[in-house]
Amino acid sequence: MKILITGVTGFIGSHLAKELANQHQVFGAVRPCVGRDSKSLKPFLEKIALVRCDITDSQSVQNCLVATN
């Protein structure tokens, strides 16, 4: 199953992604300016794919959904 998680660089999102990545294909939506936040993802970054997405921009969200399909 493919799963897209918003807030993947946050506390809850990163823990959720870590658990789900063991059994599913996980995509993490990250803001275009993310850089420092990716430290929380290092332990399992090889198991998830990061997709740049600004959830305040409908075209960005559409592009994110297309990229994960």
DOROMI-264025 format. One record per residue: x, y, z of N, C-alpha, C, O in turn; residue number from 1; residue in three letters. Coordinates in pm, whole numbers, plus 32768, in hexadecimal, padded with zeros to 4 digits. Last residue first. Example, Ala and Ser with C-alpha at 12.3 -4.5 7.8 and 13.67 -1.06 7.14 Angstrom:
<nodes>
node n_c1=8505	n_c2=7F1F	n_c3=82C4	ca_c1=8557	ca_c2=7F96	ca_c3=82CA	c_c1=850A	c_c2=8003	c_c3=8313	o_c1=853D	o_c2=8072	o_c3=8324	resi=2	resn=Ser .
node n_c1=8527	n_c2=7DC7	n_c3=830C	ca_c1=84CE	ca_c2=7E3E	ca_c3=830C	c_c1=8528	c_c2=7EB6	c_c3=830C	o_c1=8590	o_c2=7EB4	o_c3=834E	resi=1	resn=Ala .
</nodes>
This chain:
<nodes>
node n_c1=80BD	n_c2=8358	n_c3=7D34	ca_c1=8069	ca_c2=82F2	ca_c3=7CF5	c_c1=80B8	c_c2=8297	c_c3=7C9E	o_c1=8080	o_c2=823B	o_c3=7C62	resi=69	resn=Asn .
node n_c1=8152	n_c2=8425	n_c3=7D8B	ca_c1=814C	ca_c2=83AF	ca_c3=7DDF	c_c1=80FB	c_c2=833E	c_c3=7DA2	o_c1=80F7	o_c2=82D0	o_c3=7DD9	resi=68	resn=Thr .
node n_c1=8131	n_c2=84ED	n_c3=7CD1	ca_c1=81B7	ca_c2=84B5	ca_c3=7CE5	c_c1=81B5	c_c2=8434	c_c3=7D36	o_c1=820D	o_c2=83DF	o_c3=7D26	resi=67	resn=Ala .
node n_c1=8026	n_c2=8532	n_c3=7CF8	ca_c1=804F	ca_c2=84F4	ca_c3=7C79	c_c1=80D6	c_c2=84AE	c_c3=7C8A	o_c1=80EA	o_c2=843F	o_c3=7C57	resi=66	resn=Val .
node n_c1=8039	n_c2=85AD	n_c3=7DF2	ca_c1=7FE8	ca_c2=8533	ca_c3=7DE1	c_c1=800C	c_c2=84E9	c_c3=7D61	o_c1=8010	o_c2=846E	o_c3=7D5F	resi=65	resn=Leu .
node n_c1=80DB	n_c2=8688	n_c3=7DB0	ca_c1=8106	ca_c2=8626	ca_c3=7E15	c_c1=80BA	c_c2=85A3	c_c3=7E05	o_c1=80F5	o_c2=8537	o_c3=7E0A	resi=64	resn=Cys .
node n_c1=8039	n_c2=8714	n_c3=7D01	ca_c1=80B8	ca_c2=86DE	ca_c3=7CD1	c_c1=80ED	c_c2=8672	c_c3=7D30	o_c1=8125	o_c2=860D	o_c3=7D04	resi=63	resn=Asn .
node n_c1=7F6D	n_c2=875E	n_c3=7DB5	ca_c1=7F4F	ca_c2=870A	ca_c3=7D41	c_c1=7FCD	c_c2=86C8	c_c3=7D0C	o_c1=7FCD	o_c2=8651	o_c3=7CEC	resi=62	resn=Gln .
node n_c1=8001	n_c2=8804	n_c3=7E60	ca_c1=7FC3	ca_c2=878A	ca_c3=7E95	c_c1=7FA3	c_c2=872A	c_c3=7E23	o_c1=7FBD	o_c2=86B2	o_c3=7E2E	resi=61	resn=Val .
node n_c1=8040	n_c2=88D0	n_c3=7DAB	ca_c1=80AB	ca_c2=8884	ca_c3=7DEB	c_c1=8076	c_c2=8800	c_c3=7E23	o_c1=80B7	o_c2=8799	o_c3=7E16	resi=60	resn=Ser .
node n_c1=7F43	n_c2=8931	n_c3=7D77	ca_c1=7F90	ca_c2=88F6	ca_c3=7D0A	c_c1=8002	c_c2=88A2	c_c3=7D40	o_c1=8022	o_c2=8839	o_c3=7D09	resi=59	resn=Gln .
node n_c1=7EF6	n_c2=899B	n_c3=7E73	ca_c1=7EAE	ca_c2=8929	ca_c3=7E39	c_c1=7EFA	c_c2=88E5	c_c3=7DC7	o_c1=7EF3	o_c2=886B	o_c3=7DB9	resi=58	resn=Ser .
node n_c1=7FB1	n_c2=89EC	n_c3=7F7F	ca_c1=7FAC	ca_c2=8A03	ca_c3=7EEF	c_c1=7F6D	c_c2=8989	c_c3=7EAB	o_c1=7FA8	o_c2=891D	o_c3=7EAB	resi=57	resn=Asp .
node n_c1=7FD3	n_c2=899C	n_c3=807C	ca_c1=7F83	ca_c2=8A15	ca_c3=806A	c_c1=7F72	c_c2=8A37	c_c3=7FD6	o_c1=7F2C	o_c2=8A97	o_c3=7FB4	resi=56	resn=Thr .
node n_c1=8081	n_c2=88C9	n_c3=807C	ca_c1=7FF3	ca_c2=88A9	ca_c3=8086	c_c1=7F98	c_c2=8924	c_c3=807D	o_c1=7F1E	o_c2=8916	o_c3=8077	resi=55	resn=Ile .
node n_c1=817D	n_c2=8896	n_c3=7FAF	ca_c1=814A	ca_c2=8905	ca_c3=8000	c_c1=80B3	c_c2=88F3	c_c3=8008	o_c1=806D	o_c2=890B	o_c3=7FA6	resi=54	resn=Asp .
node n_c1=826D	n_c2=879A	n_c3=7F91	ca_c1=81E0	ca_c2=87BE	ca_c3=7F85	c_c1=81BF	c_c2=8830	c_c3=7FE4	o_c1=81E1	o_c2=882C	o_c3=805B	resi=53	resn=Cys .
node n_c1=834E	n_c2=86A7	n_c3=7F21	ca_c1=833B	ca_c2=8733	ca_c3=7F46	c_c1=82AB	c_c2=875C	c_c3=7F2C	o_c1=8275	o_c2=8745	o_c3=7EC0	resi=52	resn=Arg .
node n_c1=836E	n_c2=8571	n_c3=7FAC	ca_c1=8331	ca_c2=85B9	ca_c3=7F3D	c_c1=8319	c_c2=8648	c_c3=7F6B	o_c1=82D8	o_c2=865F	o_c3=7FD0	resi=51	resn=Val .
node n_c1=8440	n_c2=8463	n_c3=7FFC	ca_c1=8412	ca_c2=84EA	ca_c3=801D	c_c1=83DF	c_c2=852E	c_c3=7F9E	o_c1=841C	o_c2=8525	o_c3=7F33	resi=50	resn=Leu .
node n_c1=8404	n_c2=8317	n_c3=8040	ca_c1=8425	ca_c2=8376	ca_c3=7FD7	c_c1=83EC	c_c2=83FE	c_c3=7FFE	o_c1=8376	o_c2=8409	o_c3=801E	resi=49	resn=Ala .
node n_c1=849C	n_c2=822F	n_c3=8126	ca_c1=8430	ca_c2=8288	ca_c3=80FD	c_c1=8462	c_c2=82E6	c_c3=808F	o_c1=84D9	o_c2=8301	o_c3=8083	resi=48	resn=Ile .
node n_c1=857C	n_c2=8198	n_c3=815D	ca_c1=84FC	ca_c2=8152	ca_c3=8152	c_c1=8488	c_c2=81AB	c_c3=8125	o_c1=841D	o_c2=8178	o_c3=8103	resi=47	resn=Lys .
node n_c1=8652	n_c2=823B	n_c3=8183	ca_c1=8658	ca_c2=81E1	ca_c3=8110	c_c1=85D4	c_c2=8198	c_c3=80FB	o_c1=85BE	o_c2=815F	o_c3=8090	resi=46	resn=Glu .
node n_c1=8613	n_c2=82B9	n_c3=8272	ca_c1=8603	ca_c2=8303	ca_c3=81F6	c_c1=8608	c_c2=82AA	c_c3=817B	o_c1=85C9	o_c2=82C9	o_c3=8115	resi=45	resn=Leu .
node n_c1=8624	n_c2=8266	n_c3=8376	ca_c1=85D5	ca_c2=8214	ca_c3=831A	c_c1=85BF	c_c2=8257	c_c3=8294	o_c1=8562	o_c2=8234	o_c3=824B	resi=44	resn=Phe .
node n_c1=86CE	n_c2=8315	n_c3=8402	ca_c1=86D1	ca_c2=8285	ca_c3=841F	c_c1=8685	c_c2=822E	c_c3=83BB	o_c1=86A4	o_c2=81B8	o_c3=83AD	resi=43	resn=Pro .
node n_c1=868C	n_c2=8421	n_c3=8399	ca_c1=8705	ca_c2=83D8	ca_c3=8372	c_c1=8701	c_c2=8342	c_c3=838F	o_c1=872E	o_c2=82F5	o_c3=833B	resi=42	resn=Lys .
node n_c1=85BC	n_c2=84BD	n_c3=83F1	ca_c1=859C	ca_c2=8451	ca_c3=8393	c_c1=8615	c_c2=83F9	c_c3=8371	o_c1=8604	o_c2=8391	o_c3=8332	resi=41	resn=Leu .
node n_c1=8614	n_c2=858B	n_c3=8487	ca_c1=85C0	ca_c2=8529	ca_c3=84CB	c_c1=85A2	c_c2=84B0	c_c3=8473	o_c1=8574	o_c2=8449	o_c3=84A3	resi=40	resn=Ser .
node n_c1=8692	n_c2=862A	n_c3=83C9	ca_c1=86E4	ca_c2=85DD	ca_c3=8427	c_c1=8693	c_c2=856F	c_c3=846B	o_c1=86C7	o_c2=8503	o_c3=8485	resi=39	resn=Lys .
node n_c1=85E7	n_c2=86CA	n_c3=8339	ca_c1=85FD	ca_c2=8642	ca_c3=8307	c_c1=8655	c_c2=85EE	c_c3=8363	o_c1=8663	o_c2=8576	o_c3=834C	resi=38	resn=Ser .
node n_c1=85E5	n_c2=87CE	n_c3=8394	ca_c1=8583	ca_c2=8771	ca_c3=83CA	c_c1=859D	c_c2=86E0	c_c3=83A1	o_c1=856B	o_c2=8685	o_c3=83E3	resi=37	resn=Asp .
node n_c1=869B	n_c2=885E	n_c3=82FF	ca_c1=86BF	ca_c2=883A	ca_c3=8388	c_c1=8661	c_c2=87D2	c_c3=83C2	o_c1=8689	o_c2=8784	o_c3=8418	resi=36	resn=Arg .
node n_c1=85EE	n_c2=8856	n_c3=821E	ca_c1=867C	ca_c2=8838	ca_c3=8218	c_c1=86A8	c_c2=8806	c_c3=829F	o_c1=86D3	o_c2=8794	o_c3=82B0	resi=35	resn=Gly .
node n_c1=84E0	n_c2=88DD	n_c3=8167	ca_c1=8511	ca_c2=887F	ca_c3=81CC	c_c1=85A5	c_c2=8863	c_c3=81B6	o_c1=85D2	o_c2=8859	o_c3=8143	resi=34	resn=Val .
node n_c1=8462	n_c2=897F	n_c3=80B3	ca_c1=84D3	ca_c2=89B9	ca_c3=80FE	c_c1=850D	c_c2=8959	c_c3=8164	o_c1=8565	o_c2=8980	o_c3=81B1	resi=33	resn=Cys .
node n_c1=8388	n_c2=88F2	n_c3=8048	ca_c1=83FC	ca_c2=890E	ca_c3=7FF3	c_c1=8475	c_c2=8942	c_c3=803E	o_c1=84E5	o_c2=8933	o_c3=800E	resi=32	resn=Pro .
node n_c1=831B	n_c2=87FE	n_c3=813B	ca_c1=8319	ca_c2=8887	ca_c3=8104	c_c1=8394	c_c2=889D	c_c3=80AE	o_c1=83FD	o_c2=8862	o_c3=80C8	resi=31	resn=Arg .
node n_c1=82C8	n_c2=86AE	n_c3=80E7	ca_c1=831A	ca_c2=8710	ca_c3=812F	c_c1=830F	c_c2=8797	c_c3=80EB	o_c1=82FD	o_c2=87A1	o_c3=8072	resi=30	resn=Val .
node n_c1=822C	n_c2=857D	n_c3=8108	ca_c1=821F	ca_c2=8603	ca_c3=80CF	c_c1=826E	c_c2=8665	c_c3=8126	o_c1=8258	o_c2=866D	o_c3=819F	resi=29	resn=Ala .
node n_c1=82A8	n_c2=8443	n_c3=80D6	ca_c1=829F	ca_c2=84AE	ca_c3=8138	c_c1=8299	c_c2=8535	c_c3=80F2	o_c1=82F5	o_c2=855A	o_c3=80AA	resi=28	resn=Gly .
node n_c1=822D	n_c2=8305	n_c3=8093	ca_c1=8259	ca_c2=8383	ca_c3=805B	c_c1=8247	c_c2=83ED	c_c3=80C6	o_c1=81E0	o_c2=83F0	o_c3=8109	resi=27	resn=Phe .
node n_c1=8260	n_c2=81AA	n_c3=80AE	ca_c1=823F	ca_c2=8228	ca_c3=80F0	c_c1=827E	c_c2=829E	c_c3=80A7	o_c1=82F3	o_c2=829C	o_c3=8083	resi=26	resn=Val .
node n_c1=81E1	n_c2=8079	n_c3=8085	ca_c1=8230	ca_c2=80DA	ca_c3=8039	c_c1=8205	c_c2=8164	c_c3=806C	o_c1=8194	o_c2=818F	o_c3=8056	resi=25	resn=Gln .
node n_c1=81EB	n_c2=7FA8	n_c3=81AF	ca_c1=81A9	ca_c2=7FF0	ca_c3=8142	c_c1=820B	c_c2=8049	c_c3=80F8	o_c1=827A	o_c2=8062	o_c3=8128	resi=24	resn=His .
node n_c1=8270	n_c2=7F3B	n_c3=8286	ca_c1=8211	ca_c2=7EE6	ca_c3=823E	c_c1=81D3	c_c2=7F27	c_c3=81C3	o_c1=818D	o_c2=7EE5	o_c3=8177	resi=23	resn=Gln .
node n_c1=831E	n_c2=7FF5	n_c3=82ED	ca_c1=8342	ca_c2=7F68	ca_c3=82F7	c_c1=82EA	c_c2=7F0E	c_c3=82A3	o_c1=8313	o_c2=7EA0	o_c3=827D	resi=22	resn=Asn .
node n_c1=82A5	n_c2=80EA	n_c3=82DF	ca_c1=8308	ca_c2=80C9	ca_c3=8278	c_c1=8334	c_c2=8038	c_c3=827D	o_c1=836B	o_c2=8004	o_c3=821C	resi=21	resn=Ala .
node n_c1=820D	n_c2=810A	n_c3=83C5	ca_c1=81CA	ca_c2=80E0	ca_c3=834A	c_c1=822C	c_c2=80B3	c_c3=82DE	o_c1=820A	o_c2=805E	o_c3=828B	resi=20	resn=Leu .
node n_c1=82D0	n_c2=8161	n_c3=8482	ca_c1=8283	ca_c2=80E6	ca_c3=8496	c_c1=8248	c_c2=80B2	c_c3=8414	o_c1=8250	o_c2=803B	o_c3=83F7	resi=19	resn=Glu .
node n_c1=832D	n_c2=824F	n_c3=840B	ca_c1=838B	ca_c2=81E5	ca_c3=8431	c_c1=8343	c_c2=8160	c_c3=8441	o_c1=8373	o_c2=80F9	o_c3=8412	resi=18	resn=Lys .
node n_c1=8244	n_c2=82E7	n_c3=83F7	ca_c1=8289	ca_c2=82BA	ca_c3=837E	c_c1=82E7	c_c2=8246	c_c3=839B	o_c1=82F0	o_c2=81E7	o_c3=834E	resi=17	resn=Ala .
node n_c1=8217	n_c2=8316	n_c3=8509	ca_c1=81B3	ca_c2=82CE	ca_c3=84B8	c_c1=81F5	c_c2=8295	c_c3=843A	o_c1=81DF	o_c2=8221	o_c3=8417	resi=16	resn=Leu .
node n_c1=82F8	n_c2=83AD	n_c3=8548	ca_c1=82E3	ca_c2=832C	ca_c3=8589	c_c1=827E	c_c2=82D6	c_c3=853D	o_c1=828D	o_c2=825D	o_c3=8533	resi=15	resn=His .
node n_c1=82CB	n_c2=848C	n_c3=84A4	ca_c1=8344	ca_c2=843B	ca_c3=8490	c_c1=8336	c_c2=83B3	c_c3=84D3	o_c1=8365	o_c2=834F	o_c3=849C	resi=14	resn=Ser .
node n_c1=81D4	n_c2=84EF	n_c3=8507	ca_c1=81E1	ca_c2=84C1	ca_c3=847E	c_c1=825A	c_c2=8469	c_c3=8466	o_c1=8252	o_c2=8407	o_c3=841D	resi=13	resn=Gly .
node n_c1=8218	n_c2=853A	n_c3=8611	ca_c1=81B6	ca_c2=84D0	ca_c3=85F8	c_c1=81C6	c_c2=8497	c_c3=856B	o_c1=81C6	o_c2=841E	o_c3=8559	resi=12	resn=Ile .
node n_c1=82EA	n_c2=85FE	n_c3=85DE	ca_c1=82F7	ca_c2=8590	ca_c3=863D	c_c1=8298	c_c2=851C	c_c3=861D	o_c1=82C4	o_c2=84AA	o_c3=860F	resi=11	resn=Phe .
node n_c1=8320	n_c2=864E	n_c3=847D	ca_c1=82FC	ca_c2=8669	ca_c3=8508	c_c1=8305	c_c2=85ED	c_c3=855F	o_c1=8324	o_c2=8580	o_c3=852E	resi=10	resn=Gly .
node n_c1=8342	n_c2=8603	n_c3=837E	ca_c1=83BB	ca_c2=862D	ca_c3=83C6	c_c1=839E	c_c2=8650	c_c3=8458	o_c1=83FA	o_c2=866D	o_c3=84A4	resi=9	resn=Thr .
node n_c1=8247	n_c2=85CE	n_c3=831D	ca_c1=82A1	ca_c2=855D	ca_c3=8334	c_c1=8321	c_c2=8584	c_c3=837C	o_c1=8365	o_c2=852E	o_c3=83B3	resi=8	resn=Val .
node n_c1=8169	n_c2=8662	n_c3=82D9	ca_c1=81A7	ca_c2=8677	ca_c3=835C	c_c1=820A	c_c2=860B	c_c3=8381	o_c1=8220	o_c2=85EF	o_c3=83F6	resi=7	resn=Gly .
node n_c1=80B3	n_c2=8564	n_c3=822F	ca_c1=80D9	ca_c2=85F0	ca_c3=823E	c_c1=8112	c_c2=8601	c_c3=82CA	o_c1=80EF	o_c2=85B7	o_c3=8326	resi=6	resn=Thr .
node n_c1=80EC	n_c2=843E	n_c3=8187	ca_c1=80E3	ca_c2=8479	ca_c3=820C	c_c1=810C	c_c2=850B	c_c3=8205	o_c1=817B	o_c2=852A	o_c3=81D9	resi=5	resn=Ile .
node n_c1=805D	n_c2=834D	n_c3=80BF	ca_c1=8097	ca_c2=83D3	ca_c3=80BE	c_c1=8080	c_c2=8411	c_c3=8147	o_c1=800E	o_c2=8418	o_c3=8176	resi=4	resn=Leu .
node n_c1=808D	n_c2=8200	n_c3=8066	ca_c1=805C	ca_c2=825B	ca_c3=80CD	c_c1=80A8	c_c2=82DF	c_c3=80C3	o_c1=8123	o_c2=82E1	o_c3=80BE	resi=3	resn=Ile .
node n_c1=8032	n_c2=80E1	n_c3=7FB4	ca_c1=8079	ca_c2=8161	ca_c3=7FB1	c_c1=8038	c_c2=81BF	c_c3=8016	o_c1=7FBE	o_c2=81CC	o_c3=801B	resi=2	resn=Lys .
node n_c1=8054	n_c2=7F8C	n_c3=8000	ca_c1=8000	ca_c2=8000	ca_c3=8000	c_c1=8059	c_c2=807C	c_c3=8000	o_c1=80C0	o_c2=807F	o_c3=8044	resi=1	resn=Met .
</nodes>
